[in-house]
Amino acid sequence: MVSISKDLVNFLTIGDEDAGQRLDNFLIKILKGVPKSHIQRIIRAGEVRVNKKRAQATTRLVDGDVVRIPPVRIAVKNDTSNQKSIPAKEFEIVYEDDWLLVINKPSGVAVHGGSGVNFGVIEQMRQARPEARYLELVHRLDKDTSGLLMIAKKRSCLVKLHELLRDHHPYKSYIALGMSLWPDKIRHVKEPLFKYTGAQGEKMVRVSADGQFAHTVFDVLKTFALPQNMGQASLMRAVLKTGRTHQIRVHMQSQGCPIAADERYGDYDANRQLQKLGLKRMFLHAHQLKFTHPMTDEPLHLLAPLPKPLKQFLETLSNEQTVSSLNL
């Protein structure tokens, strides 16, 4: 973490991890506790200099730039009490190099703190790697979704990965169990999704013409007969073409095939029965990532096998050999 003296002029040299940021956003991150309006004012007044020259708030910083920061009054002290309450934790690493880290996130762990959650994956990993100058989430996974999660170790890599995500280049596939037979001839679901706040203040999404365009491609991998006259289930591969909040969950619900044990969009009574049968979590797993590494041009094909509890549940619906043949 960069050390800033509030009473002195500071000169900071931009490294690769901060390159590409706007000047105002960089200062907001560095000068914690200083109002954004004050930061904008000192930039306009020419008190902030980049390479000894006046700069705009929108100036993009590059590796090696020297930023002059005038004396400012910082209201927030370095509070280590909250940091100490965050446990240091590493997660299963699927891939790592100097720019990128990909982990296999377990179900039940939020990716970041907020909305009643004190900390998540990213905060725990920062605690576990105090020497890391930069760790940022590239994308999100729902708390109850397991699987592949990308974390950038340098800002330059984060920017390029976000460009790839906007252009739909990474192949991102998920495995989900739907609570009915998937409709015949339906493969591409292009239902617009609208975000709203539920009755209990929770984040919700529904299909609505007023929503954002969303596209998921589905394939049926296998169908299963559920016990206790619960009907049938469909094991699905879902490939994201867009990355909307709760996209797979709501798209499957829209086709009358909600995800097994989905407490928000699934069937309450069916979920209670599933729990008695041994399914203790939502059956949604981020299984595969395929993309070209934006910094090395290396083709990457990353896999996170289906977690053991989900495999074991499928084995209660069919025999072990049948489940193993799916290569999940």
KEKOLZA-267303 format. One record per residue (C-alpha): x, y, z; residue in one letter; residue number from 1. Coordinates in Angstrom, 3 decimals, always signed. Layout:
rec xx X, yy Y, zz Z, residuo a, num NUM .
...
//
This chain:
rec xx +0.000, yy +0.000, zz +0.000, residuo m, num 1 .
rec xx +1.311, yy +3.472, zz -0.929, residuo v, num 2 .
rec xx +2.177, yy +5.638, zz +2.072, residuo s, num 3 .
rec xx +0.908, yy +9.227, zz +1.858, residuo i, num 4 .
rec xx +1.916, yy +12.121, zz +4.116, residuo s, num 5 .
rec xx -0.977, yy +14.554, zz +4.552, residuo k, num 6 .
rec xx +1.263, yy +17.496, zz +5.479, residuo d, num 7 .
rec xx +3.870, yy +17.241, zz +2.711, residuo l, num 8 .
rec xx +4.031, yy +17.241, zz -1.060, residuo v, num 9 .
rec xx +4.145, yy +13.626, zz -2.260, residuo n, num 10 .
rec xx +5.677, yy +12.343, zz -5.489, residuo f, num 11 .
rec xx +4.399, yy +8.934, zz -6.577, residuo l, num 12 .
rec xx +5.758, yy +6.898, zz -9.493, residuo t, num 13 .
rec xx +3.090, yy +4.915, zz -11.323, residuo i, num 14 .
rec xx +3.771, yy +1.204, zz -11.633, residuo g, num 15 .
rec xx +2.250, yy -1.362, zz -13.973, residuo d, num 16 .
rec xx -0.463, yy -2.236, zz -11.453, residuo e, num 17 .
rec xx -1.845, yy +1.336, zz -11.588, residuo d, num 18 .
rec xx -1.214, yy +2.115, zz -15.253, residuo a, num 19 .
rec xx -4.307, yy +2.791, zz -17.340, residuo g, num 20 .
rec xx -6.313, yy +4.477, zz -14.574, residuo q, num 21 .
rec xx -7.760, yy +7.967, zz -14.841, residuo r, num 22 .
rec xx -5.932, yy +10.473, zz -12.665, residuo l, num 23 .
rec xx -9.024, yy +11.264, zz -10.559, residuo d, num 24 .
rec xx -9.797, yy +7.596, zz -9.917, residuo n, num 25 .
rec xx -6.178, yy +6.963, zz -8.895, residuo f, num 26 .
rec xx -6.296, yy +9.835, zz -6.412, residuo l, num 27 .
rec xx -9.637, yy +8.698, zz -4.985, residuo i, num 28 .
rec xx -8.060, yy +5.311, zz -4.278, residuo k, num 29 .
rec xx -4.868, yy +6.761, zz -2.794, residuo i, num 30 .
rec xx -6.393, yy +9.633, zz -0.816, residuo l, num 31 .
rec xx -8.903, yy +7.693, zz +1.246, residuo k, num 32 .
rec xx -11.088, yy +10.033, zz +3.283, residuo g, num 33 .
rec xx -10.635, yy +13.023, zz +0.961, residuo v, num 34 .
rec xx -13.926, yy +14.084, zz -0.684, residuo p, num 35 .
rec xx -14.106, yy +13.557, zz -4.429, residuo k, num 36 .
rec xx -15.067, yy +17.221, zz -4.870, residuo s, num 37 .
rec xx -11.818, yy +18.295, zz -3.182, residuo h, num 38 .
rec xx -9.783, yy +15.970, zz -5.401, residuo i, num 39 .
rec xx -11.432, yy +17.448, zz -8.503, residuo q, num 40 .
rec xx -10.699, yy +20.962, zz -7.200, residuo r, num 41 .
rec xx -6.961, yy +20.413, zz -6.637, residuo i, num 42 .
rec xx -6.684, yy +18.871, zz -10.115, residuo i, num 43 .
rec xx -8.444, yy +21.869, zz -11.723, residuo r, num 44 .
rec xx -6.261, yy +24.264, zz -9.720, residuo a, num 45 .
rec xx -3.123, yy +22.634, zz -11.122, residuo g, num 46 .
rec xx -1.919, yy +21.506, zz -7.690, residuo e, num 47 .
rec xx -1.710, yy +17.930, zz -8.969, residuo v, num 48 .
rec xx +0.966, yy +17.503, zz -11.636, residuo r, num 49 .
rec xx +1.862, yy +14.567, zz -13.882, residuo v, num 50 .
rec xx +5.491, yy +14.646, zz -14.994, residuo n, num 51 .
rec xx +5.673, yy +18.297, zz -13.773, residuo k, num 52 .
rec xx +2.782, yy +19.332, zz -16.029, residuo k, num 53 .
rec xx -0.843, yy +20.204, zz -15.358, residuo r, num 54 .
rec xx -3.232, yy +17.353, zz -16.075, residuo a, num 55 .
rec xx -6.949, yy +16.732, zz -16.467, residuo q, num 56 .
rec xx -9.050, yy +14.511, zz -14.236, residuo a, num 57 .
rec xx -9.482, yy +12.232, zz -17.264, residuo t, num 58 .
rec xx -5.738, yy +11.917, zz -17.944, residuo t, num 59 .
rec xx -4.783, yy +8.242, zz -18.267, residuo r, num 60 .
rec xx -1.712, yy +7.352, zz -16.234, residuo l, num 61 .
rec xx +1.029, yy +5.237, zz -17.773, residuo v, num 62 .
rec xx +3.822, yy +3.167, zz -16.267, residuo d, num 63 .
rec xx +6.608, yy +5.480, zz -15.082, residuo g, num 64 .
rec xx +4.536, yy +8.666, zz -14.728, residuo d, num 65 .
rec xx +5.438, yy +10.763, zz -11.679, residuo v, num 66 .
rec xx +2.398, yy +12.267, zz -9.955, residuo v, num 67 .
rec xx +2.787, yy +15.270, zz -7.654, residuo r, num 68 .
rec xx +0.190, yy +15.313, zz -4.872, residuo i, num 69 .
rec xx -0.094, yy +18.481, zz -2.737, residuo p, num 70 .
rec xx -0.626, yy +18.439, zz +1.043, residuo p, num 71 .
rec xx -4.194, yy +17.317, zz +1.822, residuo v, num 72 .
rec xx -6.141, yy +16.621, zz +4.977, residuo r, num 73 .
rec xx -6.994, yy +12.917, zz +5.173, residuo i, num 74 .
rec xx -9.914, yy +12.205, zz +7.474, residuo a, num 75 .
rec xx -9.657, yy +8.436, zz +7.640, residuo v, num 76 .
rec xx -6.965, yy +6.823, zz +9.766, residuo k, num 77 .
rec xx -5.385, yy +3.527, zz +8.893, residuo n, num 78 .
rec xx -7.828, yy +1.230, zz +10.726, residuo d, num 79 .
rec xx -6.237, yy -2.172, zz +11.192, residuo t, num 80 .
rec xx -8.935, yy -3.497, zz +13.545, residuo s, num 81 .
rec xx -11.258, yy -4.349, zz +10.665, residuo n, num 82 .
rec xx -8.401, yy -5.930, zz +8.706, residuo q, num 83 .
rec xx -7.571, yy -8.153, zz +11.667, residuo k, num 84 .
rec xx -11.167, yy -9.427, zz +11.698, residuo s, num 85 .
rec xx -10.783, yy -10.675, zz +8.115, residuo i, num 86 .
rec xx -9.252, yy -14.161, zz +8.091, residuo p, num 87 .
rec xx -6.363, yy -14.726, zz +5.696, residuo a, num 88 .
rec xx -7.337, yy -17.508, zz +3.317, residuo k, num 89 .
rec xx -6.067, yy -18.989, zz +0.077, residuo e, num 90 .
rec xx -8.428, yy -20.863, zz -2.233, residuo f, num 91 .
rec xx -7.782, yy -23.751, zz -4.615, residuo e, num 92 .
rec xx -5.662, yy -22.366, zz -7.453, residuo i, num 93 .
rec xx -6.495, yy -23.538, zz -10.969, residuo v, num 94 .
rec xx -4.085, yy -21.194, zz -12.779, residuo y, num 95 .
rec xx -1.617, yy -18.483, zz -11.787, residuo e, num 96 .
rec xx +1.066, yy -16.355, zz -13.428, residuo d, num 97 .
rec xx +2.412, yy -12.816, zz -12.949, residuo d, num 98 .
rec xx -0.778, yy -11.216, zz -14.277, residuo w, num 99 .
rec xx -3.685, yy -13.518, zz -13.532, residuo l, num 100 .
rec xx -4.997, yy -15.821, zz -10.823, residuo l, num 101 .
rec xx -7.909, yy -18.231, zz -11.336, residuo v, num 102 .
rec xx -9.353, yy -20.029, zz -8.327, residuo i, num 103 .
rec xx -12.025, yy -22.658, zz -7.767, residuo n, num 104 .
rec xx -14.428, yy -20.796, zz -5.478, residuo k, num 105 .
rec xx -16.441, yy -22.951, zz -3.069, residuo p, num 106 .
rec xx -20.183, yy -22.539, zz -2.683, residuo s, num 107 .
rec xx -21.342, yy -20.444, zz +0.261, residuo g, num 108 .
rec xx -18.550, yy -17.858, zz +0.023, residuo v, num 109 .
rec xx -19.236, yy -14.354, zz -1.312, residuo a, num 110 .
rec xx -16.721, yy -12.947, zz -3.787, residuo v, num 111 .
rec xx -16.519, yy -9.638, zz -1.879, residuo h, num 112 .
rec xx -17.862, yy -7.932, zz +1.220, residuo g, num 113 .
rec xx -21.040, yy -5.846, zz +1.225, residuo g, num 114 .
rec xx -24.817, yy -6.261, zz +1.606, residuo s, num 115 .
rec xx -24.515, yy -7.740, zz +5.075, residuo g, num 116 .
rec xx -21.340, yy -9.706, zz +4.287, residuo v, num 117 .
rec xx -18.252, yy -8.462, zz +6.143, residuo n, num 118 .
rec xx -15.739, yy -9.988, zz +3.757, residuo f, num 119 .
rec xx -15.447, yy -12.307, zz +0.797, residuo g, num 120 .
rec xx -12.903, yy -14.087, zz -1.367, residuo v, num 121 .
rec xx -11.034, yy -10.978, zz -2.466, residuo i, num 122 .
rec xx -10.621, yy -9.553, zz +1.049, residuo e, num 123 .
rec xx -9.425, yy -12.903, zz +2.411, residuo q, num 124 .
rec xx -6.909, yy -13.325, zz -0.395, residuo m, num 125 .
rec xx -5.542, yy -9.815, zz +0.152, residuo r, num 126 .
rec xx -5.022, yy -10.721, zz +3.798, residuo q, num 127 .
rec xx -3.305, yy -13.982, zz +2.801, residuo a, num 128 .
rec xx -1.031, yy -12.128, zz +0.347, residuo r, num 129 .
rec xx +0.031, yy -8.901, zz +2.077, residuo p, num 130 .
rec xx +2.927, yy -8.547, zz -0.372, residuo e, num 131 .
rec xx +0.545, yy -8.397, zz -3.356, residuo a, num 132 .
rec xx +0.320, yy -4.819, zz -4.582, residuo r, num 133 .
rec xx -2.806, yy -5.473, zz -6.650, residuo y, num 134 .
rec xx -5.608, yy -8.045, zz -6.487, residuo l, num 135 .
rec xx -8.954, yy -7.261, zz -8.125, residuo e, num 136 .
rec xx -11.947, yy -9.354, zz -9.187, residuo l, num 137 .
rec xx -12.300, yy -9.650, zz -12.951, residuo v, num 138 .
rec xx -15.939, yy -10.777, zz -12.691, residuo h, num 139 .
rec xx -18.426, yy -12.045, zz -10.092, residuo r, num 140 .
rec xx -19.992, yy -15.326, zz -9.037, residuo l, num 141 .
rec xx -23.054, yy -15.568, zz -6.824, residuo d, num 142 .
rec xx -22.346, yy -16.600, zz -3.243, residuo k, num 143 .
rec xx -23.954, yy -20.037, zz -3.681, residuo d, num 144 .
rec xx -22.342, yy -20.687, zz -7.088, residuo t, num 145 .
rec xx -19.045, yy -22.583, zz -7.080, residuo s, num 146 .
rec xx -16.333, yy -22.723, zz -9.702, residuo g, num 147 .
rec xx -13.882, yy -20.692, zz -11.734, residuo l, num 148 .
rec xx -13.261, yy -17.121, zz -10.636, residuo l, num 149 .
rec xx -10.694, yy -14.803, zz -12.266, residuo m, num 150 .
rec xx -8.634, yy -12.331, zz -10.212, residuo i, num 151 .
rec xx -6.276, yy -9.823, zz -11.853, residuo a, num 152 .
rec xx -2.844, yy -9.286, zz -10.292, residuo k, num 153 .
rec xx -2.112, yy -6.177, zz -12.381, residuo k, num 154 .
rec xx -4.398, yy -3.409, zz -13.549, residuo r, num 155 .
rec xx -3.190, yy -3.698, zz -17.147, residuo s, num 156 .
rec xx -4.421, yy -7.293, zz -17.202, residuo c, num 157 .
rec xx -7.742, yy -6.327, zz -15.598, residuo l, num 158 .
rec xx -8.399, yy -3.711, zz -18.278, residuo v, num 159 .
rec xx -7.678, yy -6.152, zz -21.106, residuo k, num 160 .
rec xx -9.804, yy -8.918, zz -19.541, residuo l, num 161 .
rec xx -12.700, yy -6.496, zz -19.201, residuo h, num 162 .
rec xx -12.313, yy -5.717, zz -22.901, residuo e, num 163 .
rec xx -12.504, yy -9.439, zz -23.665, residuo l, num 164 .
rec xx -15.615, yy -9.808, zz -21.509, residuo l, num 165 .
rec xx -17.308, yy -6.897, zz -23.287, residuo r, num 166 .
rec xx -16.561, yy -8.552, zz -26.631, residuo d, num 167 .
rec xx -17.868, yy -11.949, zz -25.368, residuo h, num 168 .
rec xx -14.548, yy -13.644, zz -26.144, residuo h, num 169 .
rec xx -14.085, yy -15.850, zz -23.069, residuo p, num 170 .
rec xx -16.015, yy -19.103, zz -23.292, residuo y, num 171 .
rec xx -17.690, yy -19.445, zz -19.889, residuo k, num 172 .
rec xx -19.732, yy -22.566, zz -19.292, residuo s, num 173 .
rec xx -21.678, yy -23.656, zz -16.225, residuo y, num 174 .
rec xx -23.264, yy -26.912, zz -15.110, residuo i, num 175 .
rec xx -26.751, yy -26.683, zz -13.618, residuo a, num 176 .
rec xx -29.485, yy -29.125, zz -12.634, residuo l, num 177 .
rec xx -32.962, yy -27.950, zz -13.630, residuo g, num 178 .
rec xx -36.087, yy -29.135, zz -11.871, residuo m, num 179 .
rec xx -38.059, yy -30.433, zz -14.869, residuo s, num 180 .
rec xx -37.502, yy -31.553, zz -18.445, residuo l, num 181 .
rec xx -35.941, yy -28.811, zz -20.541, residuo w, num 182 .
rec xx -38.318, yy -27.650, zz -23.314, residuo p, num 183 .
rec xx -37.770, yy -29.323, zz -26.681, residuo d, num 184 .
rec xx -36.001, yy -27.275, zz -29.359, residuo k, num 185 .
rec xx -35.056, yy -24.483, zz -26.941, residuo i, num 186 .
rec xx -31.304, yy -23.862, zz -27.032, residuo r, num 187 .
rec xx -30.827, yy -20.099, zz -27.201, residuo h, num 188 .
rec xx -32.587, yy -18.074, zz -24.502, residuo v, num 189 .
rec xx -32.545, yy -14.328, zz -25.222, residuo k, num 190 .
rec xx -34.809, yy -12.927, zz -22.538, residuo e, num 191 .
rec xx -34.076, yy -9.361, zz -21.310, residuo p, num 192 .
rec xx -33.397, yy -9.134, zz -17.572, residuo l, num 193 .
rec xx -34.518, yy -6.376, zz -15.201, residuo f, num 194 .
rec xx -32.981, yy -5.839, zz -11.745, residuo k, num 195 .
rec xx -35.143, yy -4.759, zz -8.804, residuo y, num 196 .
rec xx -35.281, yy -4.905, zz -5.012, residuo t, num 197 .
rec xx -37.406, yy -7.621, zz -3.399, residuo g, num 198 .
rec xx -39.759, yy -7.311, zz -0.423, residuo a, num 199 .
rec xx -36.962, yy -8.144, zz +2.028, residuo q, num 200 .
rec xx -34.505, yy -5.741, zz +0.405, residuo g, num 201 .
rec xx -32.793, yy -8.523, zz -1.535, residuo e, num 202 .
rec xx -31.394, yy -8.137, zz -5.050, residuo k, num 203 .
rec xx -33.788, yy -9.724, zz -7.555, residuo m, num 204 .
rec xx -33.991, yy -10.135, zz -11.328, residuo v, num 205 .
rec xx -36.943, yy -10.894, zz -13.596, residuo r, num 206 .
rec xx -37.588, yy -11.229, zz -17.312, residuo v, num 207 .
rec xx -38.938, yy -7.910, zz -18.561, residuo s, num 208 .
rec xx -39.074, yy -6.009, zz -21.826, residuo a, num 209 .
rec xx -37.581, yy -3.060, zz -19.905, residuo d, num 210 .
rec xx -34.513, yy -5.098, zz -18.943, residuo g, num 211 .
rec xx -31.045, yy -5.485, zz -20.455, residuo q, num 212 .
rec xx -30.444, yy -7.880, zz -23.327, residuo f, num 213 .
rec xx -29.230, yy -11.272, zz -22.072, residuo a, num 214 .
rec xx -28.265, yy -14.391, zz -24.028, residuo h, num 215 .
rec xx -27.548, yy -17.892, zz -22.720, residuo t, num 216 .
rec xx -26.978, yy -21.042, zz -24.782, residuo v, num 217 .
rec xx -28.230, yy -24.264, zz -23.174, residuo f, num 218 .
rec xx -27.527, yy -27.924, zz -23.908, residuo d, num 219 .
rec xx -29.122, yy -30.905, zz -22.169, residuo v, num 220 .
rec xx -26.400, yy -33.284, zz -20.922, residuo l, num 221 .
rec xx -28.680, yy -35.870, zz -19.305, residuo k, num 222 .
rec xx -32.123, yy -36.263, zz -17.788, residuo t, num 223 .
rec xx -32.808, yy -37.922, zz -14.454, residuo f, num 224 .
rec xx -35.901, yy -39.309, zz -12.766, residuo a, num 225 .
rec xx -36.319, yy -37.762, zz -9.326, residuo l, num 226 .
rec xx -37.440, yy -39.942, zz -6.392, residuo p, num 227 .
rec xx -40.621, yy -39.530, zz -4.350, residuo q, num 228 .
rec xx -42.777, yy -38.604, zz -7.348, residuo n, num 229 .
rec xx -40.892, yy -35.328, zz -7.811, residuo m, num 230 .
rec xx -40.850, yy -35.674, zz -11.588, residuo g, num 231 .
rec xx -37.761, yy -35.332, zz -13.754, residuo q, num 232 .
rec xx -34.653, yy -33.173, zz -13.795, residuo a, num 233 .
rec xx -32.363, yy -31.960, zz -16.578, residuo s, num 234 .
rec xx -28.614, yy -31.640, zz -16.220, residuo l, num 235 .
rec xx -27.695, yy -28.617, zz -18.315, residuo m, num 236 .
rec xx -24.618, yy -26.950, zz -19.750, residuo r, num 237 .
rec xx -25.159, yy -23.181, zz -19.882, residuo a, num 238 .
rec xx -22.802, yy -20.982, zz -21.908, residuo v, num 239 .
rec xx -22.926, yy -17.256, zz -21.179, residuo l, num 240 .
rec xx -22.991, yy -14.882, zz -24.117, residuo k, num 241 .
rec xx -23.690, yy -11.923, zz -21.833, residuo t, num 242 .
rec xx -22.911, yy -11.520, zz -18.137, residuo g, num 243 .
rec xx -26.043, yy -10.217, zz -16.399, residuo r, num 244 .
rec xx -26.799, yy -10.642, zz -12.703, residuo t, num 245 .
rec xx -28.453, yy -14.041, zz -11.970, residuo h, num 246 .
rec xx -28.636, yy -14.637, zz -15.734, residuo q, num 247 .
rec xx -28.566, yy -18.447, zz -15.819, residuo i, num 248 .
rec xx -30.844, yy -18.737, zz -12.794, residuo r, num 249 .
rec xx -33.559, yy -16.487, zz -14.225, residuo v, num 250 .
rec xx -33.263, yy -17.815, zz -17.782, residuo h, num 251 .
rec xx -33.768, yy -21.374, zz -16.524, residuo m, num 252 .
rec xx -36.699, yy -20.274, zz -14.372, residuo q, num 253 .
rec xx -38.227, yy -18.544, zz -17.409, residuo s, num 254 .
rec xx -38.296, yy -21.905, zz -19.219, residuo q, num 255 .
rec xx -40.089, yy -23.656, zz -16.348, residuo g, num 256 .
rec xx -36.870, yy -25.401, zz -15.321, residuo c, num 257 .
rec xx -35.553, yy -23.585, zz -12.197, residuo p, num 258 .
rec xx -32.203, yy -24.623, zz -10.750, residuo i, num 259 .
rec xx -32.314, yy -27.268, zz -8.031, residuo a, num 260 .
rec xx -32.050, yy -25.785, zz -4.523, residuo a, num 261 .
rec xx -32.151, yy -22.190, zz -5.808, residuo d, num 262 .
rec xx -33.652, yy -20.442, zz -2.784, residuo e, num 263 .
rec xx -34.395, yy -17.219, zz -4.681, residuo r, num 264 .
rec xx -35.871, yy -18.433, zz -7.971, residuo y, num 265 .
rec xx -36.672, yy -22.081, zz -7.290, residuo g, num 266 .
rec xx -39.650, yy -23.931, zz -5.827, residuo d, num 267 .
rec xx -39.766, yy -23.780, zz -2.009, residuo y, num 268 .
rec xx -41.415, yy -27.164, zz -1.445, residuo d, num 269 .
rec xx -39.214, yy -28.926, zz -4.008, residuo a, num 270 .
rec xx -36.113, yy -27.411, zz -2.419, residuo n, num 271 .
rec xx -37.135, yy -28.769, zz +0.993, residuo r, num 272 .
rec xx -37.464, yy -32.241, zz -0.503, residuo q, num 273 .
rec xx -34.101, yy -31.912, zz -2.250, residuo l, num 274 .
rec xx -32.452, yy -31.033, zz +1.038, residuo q, num 275 .
rec xx -33.850, yy -34.217, zz +2.603, residuo k, num 276 .
rec xx -32.396, yy -36.131, zz -0.359, residuo l, num 277 .
rec xx -28.943, yy -34.691, zz +0.372, residuo g, num 278 .
rec xx -28.669, yy -31.587, zz -1.838, residuo l, num 279 .
rec xx -27.552, yy -28.880, zz +0.596, residuo k, num 280 .
rec xx -26.614, yy -26.161, zz -1.922, residuo r, num 281 .
rec xx -27.712, yy -24.658, zz -5.224, residuo m, num 282 .
rec xx -26.764, yy -26.883, zz -8.163, residuo f, num 283 .
rec xx -24.861, yy -24.309, zz -10.242, residuo l, num 284 .
rec xx -21.133, yy -24.568, zz -10.962, residuo h, num 285 .
rec xx -18.802, yy -22.467, zz -13.155, residuo a, num 286 .
rec xx -17.137, yy -25.350, zz -14.985, residuo h, num 287 .
rec xx -15.009, yy -24.110, zz -17.908, residuo q, num 288 .
rec xx -13.143, yy -21.044, zz -19.149, residuo l, num 289 .
rec xx -11.562, yy -20.805, zz -22.602, residuo k, num 290 .
rec xx -9.810, yy -17.637, zz -23.766, residuo f, num 291 .
rec xx -6.541, yy -16.242, zz -25.054, residuo t, num 292 .
rec xx -4.409, yy -14.784, zz -22.272, residuo h, num 293 .
rec xx -4.473, yy -11.030, zz -22.960, residuo p, num 294 .
rec xx -0.846, yy -10.488, zz -21.882, residuo m, num 295 .
rec xx +0.908, yy -13.575, zz -23.274, residuo t, num 296 .
rec xx -1.409, yy -14.672, zz -26.136, residuo d, num 297 .
rec xx -1.357, yy -18.160, zz -24.600, residuo e, num 298 .
rec xx -4.556, yy -20.160, zz -25.229, residuo p, num 299 .
rec xx -6.054, yy -21.141, zz -21.875, residuo l, num 300 .
rec xx -8.592, yy -23.903, zz -21.260, residuo h, num 301 .
rec xx -9.365, yy -24.089, zz -17.543, residuo l, num 302 .
rec xx -11.581, yy -26.626, zz -15.806, residuo l, num 303 .
rec xx -13.050, yy -26.893, zz -12.316, residuo a, num 304 .
rec xx -14.496, yy -30.388, zz -11.820, residuo p, num 305 .
rec xx -18.017, yy -30.708, zz -10.482, residuo l, num 306 .
rec xx -17.756, yy -30.560, zz -6.655, residuo p, num 307 .
rec xx -18.044, yy -33.851, zz -4.819, residuo k, num 308 .
rec xx -21.410, yy -33.066, zz -3.119, residuo p, num 309 .
rec xx -23.000, yy -32.339, zz -6.513, residuo l, num 310 .
rec xx -21.542, yy -35.502, zz -8.068, residuo k, num 311 .
rec xx -22.742, yy -37.552, zz -5.122, residuo q, num 312 .
rec xx -26.241, yy -36.144, zz -5.481, residuo f, num 313 .
rec xx -26.326, yy -37.116, zz -9.168, residuo l, num 314 .
rec xx -25.217, yy -40.607, zz -8.154, residuo e, num 315 .
rec xx -28.302, yy -40.890, zz -5.950, residuo t, num 316 .
rec xx -30.351, yy -40.288, zz -9.101, residuo l, num 317 .
rec xx -28.367, yy -42.668, zz -11.321, residuo s, num 318 .
rec xx -25.462, yy -45.080, zz -10.998, residuo n, num 319 .
rec xx -21.889, yy -43.936, zz -10.468, residuo e, num 320 .
rec xx -20.731, yy -45.210, zz -13.870, residuo q, num 321 .
rec xx -23.356, yy -43.134, zz -15.705, residuo t, num 322 .
rec xx -22.358, yy -39.979, zz -13.828, residuo v, num 323 .
rec xx -18.636, yy -40.600, zz -14.420, residuo s, num 324 .
rec xx -19.257, yy -40.948, zz -18.165, residuo s, num 325 .
rec xx -20.347, yy -37.287, zz -18.251, residuo l, num 326 .
rec xx -16.704, yy -36.238, zz -17.532, residuo n, num 327 .
rec xx -17.678, yy -33.442, zz -15.207, residuo l, num 328 .
//
